[in-house]
Amino acid sequence: MPERDPQDPTQRFNPHDLTQQFEQLLRTRRLNALTERTRSRRGSHSSARASPTPSRQSSRHAPQPPPRPTHDNTTALPSYASLRNMPKIPSPPQDPQSLRFRNQLLTLSHGPVKYENPGLLDEALGVIPLDRIYGEAEDESQLLQATAASIGSNVKPEWGYQDCVIRALLKWFKGTFFTFVNNPPCPVCASPTVALGMTPATPDEAARGAARVELYRCSENECRAFERFPRYGDVWALLQTRRGRCGEWANCFTMLCRAVGGRVRWVWNAEDHVWTEVYSEQQKRWVHVDSCEGAWDNPRLYTEGWGKKMSYCVAFSADGATDVTRRYVRNASKHGLERNRCPEEVLVWITDEIKNLRRENAGKEDRRRLIIEDHKEEKELRGYVVRALAAEIGRINLSADQPSSTSDEQKVPGRVSGTQAWREARGEAGNGPPAEDGRPPPREGH
């Protein structure tokens, strides 16, 4: 074996070795923390039993311990960043803020249940050009199989046939079926409109799931007509209107993915964005899909592409809820926001509660399969944290020798949907391409 060159940084810092060292370090730190906590509890109980209760007279003359300095780090509560890899014991919500967050997540969890409606699934299939979708999926699947066979006989294709169906559906949905709306055009003269704010929904709009309605006025002085833009939450209504922003896009596209047989999740982000996850049987994991951006398996898009900071990303499905923030926020110190809506143990309790509600009628084998998937996904999410730490240490160690080396970092595209003004108003301009300027719509909603 050739000797390592001490001047070569690629030989001094092996990413695989760093990953193993960090995994061992995290396990050691968890064990030490739990051991120290157990010892401190035993010591406090034993000292309390051994020391007799002093009388009031003697306590007056007993020497008092010196006051603890206010800068003692042992009294400060650890931050979320230092605890997100520690074992968490689920705890029910107690304080009002945690209870409000629980109610919000429970309400959001009801959304994906409607994707199991047989009548709605038939309605969705009626608008999809199935021959085109399946034909494109078959062509791509055969190409992937041929590529894998050219590499080796035991090499599997990167994506399976069902994955190719979703990819073809994504291409058709973004390119042909759905339209992104910034400011809707004037219904009379088709001129640009100006946002006026929100207005109450009519009974018909409310019946079709419009919790809020945006009001616009024509920018032409000779016209000045008004245009209403209901933010429909009902998928059937979206199949008719075929327009909206990321909320409507994700809702309708997730439903269409379910209609063609995919296992789907609707992912909610606390900073005002939603998207889809589809389970890949080929790779045995959940895959990020954003129909607005035409993005497939690019979870770093929002933080590293858009420049967006996020706190909570929770995935909802007919089988429960999962906190998937670590998949989308790889560097919490750089791209993460404070998670202050509830303690981490409470969030685990809430997601477990939603899983139990959704799986209470599932069969024994289905429950066992879902539990195995949960454990595998948790291992995947922890791996993102470990790899991010190893990569950060590698960059720190190599910065002295290669201060400007960035050629090995994968470039993540910026946001492409919406006007430049709208992206900037949402703080999501990032690395996106310039777009035609326009007045941004109201900030409320996805």
Salt bridges, closest charged atoms under 4 A:
ASP72 OD2 - ARG68 NE 3.92
GLU116 OE2 - ARG258 NE 2.89
GLU136 OE2 - ARG132 NE 3.38
GLU140 OE2 - ARG167 NE 2.81
ASP204 OD2 - ARG208 NH2 3.30
GLU205 OE1 - ARG228 NH2 2.85
GLU214 OE2 - ARG231 NH1 3.11
GLU214 OE1 - ARG245 NH2 2.81
GLU227 OE2 - ARG243 NH2 3.80
GLU248 OE2 - ARG231 NE 2.54
ASP272 OD2 - ARG426 NH1 2.95
ASP272 OD2 - ARG443 NH1 2.30
ASP272 OD1 - HIS446 ND1 3.06
GLU277 OE1 - ARG265 NH1 2.93
GLU277 OE2 - ARG327 NH1 2.98
GLU281 OE1 - LYS284 NZ 3.20
ASP290 OD2 - HIS273 NE2 2.98
GLU293 OE2 - ARG415 NE 3.55
ASP297 OD2 - ARG285 NH2 2.86
GLU304 OE1 - ARG300 NH2 2.63
ASP323 OD2 - ARG339 NH2 2.70
GLU344 OE1 - ARG339 NH2 3.00
GLU353 OE2 - ARG102 NH2 2.74
ASP366 OD1 - ARG369 NH2 3.68
GLU373 OE2 - ARG263 NH1 2.93
GLU373 OE2 - ARG369 NH1 3.45
ASP374 OD2 - LYS355 NZ 3.72
ASP374 OD2 - ARG359 NH1 2.85
GLU377 OE2 - ARG265 NH1 2.84
GLU377 OE2 - ARG327 NH2 2.96
GLU378 OE1 - ARG326 NH2 2.85
GLU378 OE2 - ARG382 NE 3.03
GLU380 OE2 - ARG327 NH2 3.32
GLU392 OE1 - ARG395 NH2 2.92
ASP401 OD2 - ARG12 NH2 2.63
GLU428 OE2 - LYS308 NZ 2.63
GLU428 OE1 - ARG415 NH1 2.19
GLU428 OE1 - ARG426 NE 3.07
